[in-house]
Amino acid sequence: MQIISGTEVAGKVLTECTAQISELAAAGIRPGLAVVLVGDDPASRAYVRSKDKKCRDLGLHSVKHELPATTTQEELLAVVRELNADPAIHGILVQSPPPAHIDEAAVVRAIDPAKDVDGFHPINVAKLALEDPTGFVPCTPLGCQRLLIEAGIETKGAHAVVIGRSMIVGKPMALLLMAKGPGGDATVTVAHSRTRDLGAITRQADIIVAAIGRPGFLKAEHVREGAVVIDVGINRVEDSSIEKGYRIVGDVAYDEVAPKCRAITPVPGGVGPMTIAMLMSNTIKACRQITGK
């Protein structure tokens, strides 16, 4: 059984990023990423800190806007417009979820699609569906696809089941797996919370991508012998035996599922590190496309 290390593959992606950053620096160009956070959600704040640190570690220009929870829709849109117009910024990310009074879809639509490194703008969603390589793909599914490629998992002709239908992971993951080329050409089934007899579907799968947001949801009974399982879940569960009082687990009941698998990603250390690595990669891609370098 192969454990697919996201930490290792993310390291490879970041090494590629470093080489591209050096190449751009030689041409006098420095990729820039702006992250906007509204409110003080602890998990969101931690994500923003880690993204900012990774940017600085790689030598990217990093801008962080931390706005109070009382920020209005118009004030947030004004920040986005300012970043759209800033030639030093090539990627813009507004951390999700914003406070309840913010219309997140309107904010996403306000971002210049050429700087939408999260891949959520309708134009980039359309480009993914059309297999247009100039578009941006959401970082988590893009990272999952890269893990499959690096692990040598053949997707061509495989039956892949994606559990979850969000715009962040499930839908773009299905489109990537269906697309022509490496990491694609699969036959894809999308299952979700309303799917009847989920096990009958997942037991047919050569590849399962679990992105449903429920800790330990996918169990041994859902998986056939020799399947490949990509666990996208990052769930915090209480655990009084640990000093911090909780542990991070995936959507897969790892201990019972792993023995049946040909390959599986762990949590933590699987998909998680890939998300930030692909964000850096998307930012460099945006810089190259905007500057023509």
KAHU-V533844 format. One record per backbone hydrogen bond with DSSP energy under -0.5 kcal/mol. NH is the residue of the N-H (numbers start at 0). CO is the residue of the C=O. Records with the same first field share a line. If there is no record, write none. Layout:
# KAHU-V533844
NH = CO ; CO
This chain:
# KAHU-V533844
1 = 261
2 = 0
3 = 1 ; 263
4 = 2
5 = 3 ; 268
6 = 268
8 = 4
9 = 5
10 = 6
11 = 7
12 = 8
13 = 9
14 = 10
15 = 11
16 = 12
17 = 13
18 = 14
19 = 15
20 = 16
21 = 17
22 = 18
23 = 19
24 = 20
25 = 21
26 = 22 ; 23
27 = 24
28 = 23
32 = 60
33 = 90
34 = 62
35 = 92
36 = 64
38 = 36 ; 66
44 = 40
45 = 41
46 = 42
47 = 43
48 = 44
49 = 45
50 = 46
51 = 47
52 = 48
53 = 49
54 = 50
55 = 51
56 = 52
57 = 53
58 = 54
59 = 54
60 = 30
61 = 59
62 = 32
64 = 34
65 = 63
66 = 36 ; 64
70 = 67
75 = 71
76 = 72
77 = 73
78 = 74
79 = 75
80 = 76
81 = 77
82 = 78
83 = 79
84 = 80
85 = 81 ; 82
86 = 84
88 = 85
89 = 31 ; 87
90 = 31
91 = 114
92 = 33
94 = 35 ; 92
101 = 98
103 = 101
106 = 102
107 = 103
108 = 104
109 = 105
110 = 106 ; 107
114 = 111
115 = 111 ; 112
116 = 114
118 = 115
123 = 120
124 = 120
125 = 121
126 = 122
127 = 123
128 = 124
129 = 125
130 = 127
131 = 126
132 = 130
134 = 131
140 = 167
141 = 137
142 = 138
143 = 139
144 = 140
145 = 141
146 = 142
147 = 143
148 = 144
149 = 145
150 = 146
151 = 148
152 = 147
153 = 151
154 = 152
156 = 184
157 = 154
159 = 157 ; 186
160 = 206
161 = 159 ; 188
162 = 160 ; 208
163 = 161 ; 190
170 = 165
172 = 168
173 = 169
174 = 170
175 = 171
176 = 172
177 = 173
178 = 174
183 = 180
184 = 178
185 = 176
186 = 157
187 = 185
188 = 159
190 = 161 ; 188
194 = 191
199 = 196
200 = 196 ; 197
201 = 197
202 = 198
203 = 200
204 = 201
205 = 158
206 = 158
207 = 227
208 = 160
209 = 207 ; 229
210 = 162 ; 208
215 = 249
216 = 213
217 = 250
218 = 216
221 = 218
222 = 219
225 = 259
226 = 223 ; 259
227 = 205
228 = 262
229 = 207
230 = 228
231 = 209 ; 229
232 = 209
234 = 248
236 = 234 ; 246
238 = 244
241 = 238
244 = 241
246 = 236
248 = 234 ; 246
252 = 217
253 = 251
255 = 252
256 = 252
257 = 253
259 = 256
260 = 256 ; 257
261 = 226
262 = 226
263 = 1
264 = 228
265 = 3
270 = 230
273 = 269 ; 270
274 = 270 ; 271
275 = 271
276 = 272
277 = 273
278 = 274
279 = 275
280 = 276
281 = 277
282 = 278
283 = 279
284 = 280
285 = 281
286 = 282
287 = 283
288 = 284
289 = 285
290 = 286
291 = 287
292 = 287
